[in-house]
Amino acid sequence: MLALFVLMGCATRTEVYDVNIHNATSQPLTITLAKEAGAGRVPGPYEATWASPEDVAVGSSTDREWWDKQVVPAGRDAWVHHLTGQFNPDTRGMLRCYWGNLKIEEVLSRGKNSPGRVDVPLTPGQNDITVTDREGHLSAEVEQNVPKPKEAGFVPGL
């Protein structure tokens, strides 16, 4: 019975995301995905799409050459739809945004509290993110799973 409980507690879940990013800053943004787990936890099986810069840095030189980053020019948009991932319990998908068109070494030098980095927790489903400059710090305005308003229509008899 204990073995069954342990196995059930380690089950991964599949999550699906639609992510739209608008760069409302005056500089390009380097964006990456990552899995974030609770302290001392494993985020889930390795998936190249969800490999954090830290995962890539400890990989082979081929991994570093292949590094899956995206650069969003100032004032432009980027998106990914139907992005799937396998996550362990207490794990979530994250979008990381960094000021500039950066190499992996530069990304790794920017910790969570750096003014040139903002981490956005993702929610399964729709994620609309606008990245802004707030007094010299990257910031994100996020709308998640907001239902679209229905179009007004004519109702006869009213």
C-alpha positions in Angstrom: 0.0 0.0 0.0 2.8 2.4 0.9 4.5 1.7 -2.5 1.2 2.6 -4.3 1.0 5.9 -2.4 4.6 6.8 -3.3 4.0 6.0 -6.9 0.9 8.1 -7.0 2.7 11.0 -5.4 5.3 11.0 -8.2 3.0 11.0 -11.2 3.6 13.6 -13.8 0.9 15.6 -15.4 0.7 17.0 -18.9 0.0 20.7 -19.2 -0.8 22.7 -22.3 0.0 26.5 -22.7 -0.7 29.2 -25.2 1.8 32.1 -24.5 1.7 35.5 -26.2 4.4 38.0 -25.3 4.5 41.7 -26.2 7.8 43.5 -25.7 6.7 47.0 -24.7 10.3 48.0 -23.8 12.8 50.0 -26.0 15.3 47.0 -26.1 15.2 43.5 -27.4 14.3 40.7 -25.0 15.8 37.2 -24.7 13.1 34.8 -23.6 13.4 31.3 -22.4 11.2 28.6 -20.8 11.9 26.7 -17.6 10.3 24.3 -15.2 10.3 25.5 -11.6 9.9 23.1 -8.7 9.5 23.6 -5.0 12.7 23.5 -2.9 14.5 20.2 -3.2 12.1 18.9 -5.8 12.7 17.6 -9.3 10.6 19.5 -11.8 9.7 16.6 -14.1 11.3 14.7 -16.9 13.9 16.6 -19.0 12.3 18.1 -22.1 14.5 20.2 -24.4 11.8 22.8 -25.0 11.6 23.4 -21.2 15.3 23.2 -20.6 16.4 26.2 -18.4 19.6 28.1 -19.1 21.0 26.3 -16.1 20.1 22.9 -17.6 21.7 23.8 -20.9 24.9 25.1 -19.2 25.5 21.7 -17.6 24.8 19.9 -20.8 27.2 19.2 -23.7 28.6 21.9 -26.0 26.1 20.8 -28.6 23.3 21.7 -26.1 24.8 25.2 -25.7 25.0 25.6 -29.5 21.4 24.5 -29.9 20.1 26.6 -26.9 16.4 27.2 -27.5 16.1 31.0 -26.9 14.0 33.5 -28.7 14.8 37.2 -29.1 11.8 39.6 -29.3 12.7 43.0 -30.8 11.4 46.1 -29.0 7.8 46.8 -29.7 7.2 43.3 -31.3 5.4 40.2 -30.3 6.2 36.5 -29.9 4.0 33.5 -29.3 3.8 29.8 -28.9 0.5 27.9 -29.0 -0.3 24.4 -27.8 3.0 24.1 -25.9 3.0 20.9 -23.9 5.1 19.8 -20.9 5.3 17.0 -18.4 5.4 18.3 -14.8 5.9 16.7 -11.4 3.6 17.8 -8.5 4.6 21.2 -7.0 6.1 22.2 -10.4 5.1 25.0 -12.8 6.1 26.3 -16.1 7.9 29.7 -16.2 8.7 32.2 -18.8 12.0 34.1 -18.2 12.6 37.4 -19.9 16.0 39.2 -20.0 16.9 42.6 -21.5 19.1 42.3 -24.6 20.0 39.7 -27.2 22.1 37.6 -24.8 24.4 34.6 -25.0 23.9 31.9 -22.5 26.8 33.1 -20.3 25.1 36.5 -20.0 21.7 35.0 -19.2 23.3 32.9 -16.4 24.9 36.0 -14.9 21.4 37.5 -14.3 19.8 36.1 -11.1 16.1 36.2 -10.1 16.5 39.7 -8.5 18.4 41.3 -11.4 16.7 44.4 -12.7 17.3 43.0 -16.3 15.2 39.9 -15.7 11.6 39.0 -14.9 10.2 35.6 -14.3 6.5 35.0 -15.2 4.7 31.9 -13.7 2.6 30.4 -16.5 -0.9 28.9 -16.0 -2.1 26.1 -18.2 -4.2 27.6 -20.9 -4.0 31.2 -22.2 -1.2 33.5 -21.0 -1.0 37.1 -22.4 2.1 38.8 -21.2 3.3 42.4 -21.8 6.9 43.1 -20.7 7.6 46.7 -19.7 10.3 48.9 -18.2 9.3 50.1 -14.7 11.9 52.6 -13.6 14.9 50.6 -14.9 13.5 47.1 -13.9 11.8 44.6 -16.2 8.2 44.0 -15.2 5.4 41.9 -16.6 1.7 42.5 -16.9 -0.1 39.2 -17.1 -3.6 38.1 -18.1 -4.2 34.4 -17.8 -7.3 32.5 -18.9 -9.4 35.6 -19.3 -12.5 34.7 -21.3 -13.0 36.7 -24.4 -16.2 38.9 -24.3 -19.0 37.6 -26.5 -20.0 39.9 -29.3 -23.1 41.9 -28.7 -26.0 40.8 -30.9 -29.5 41.8 -31.7 -32.2 40.2 -29.5 -35.6 40.4 -31.2 -38.5 41.7 -29.0 -36.5 43.8 -26.7 
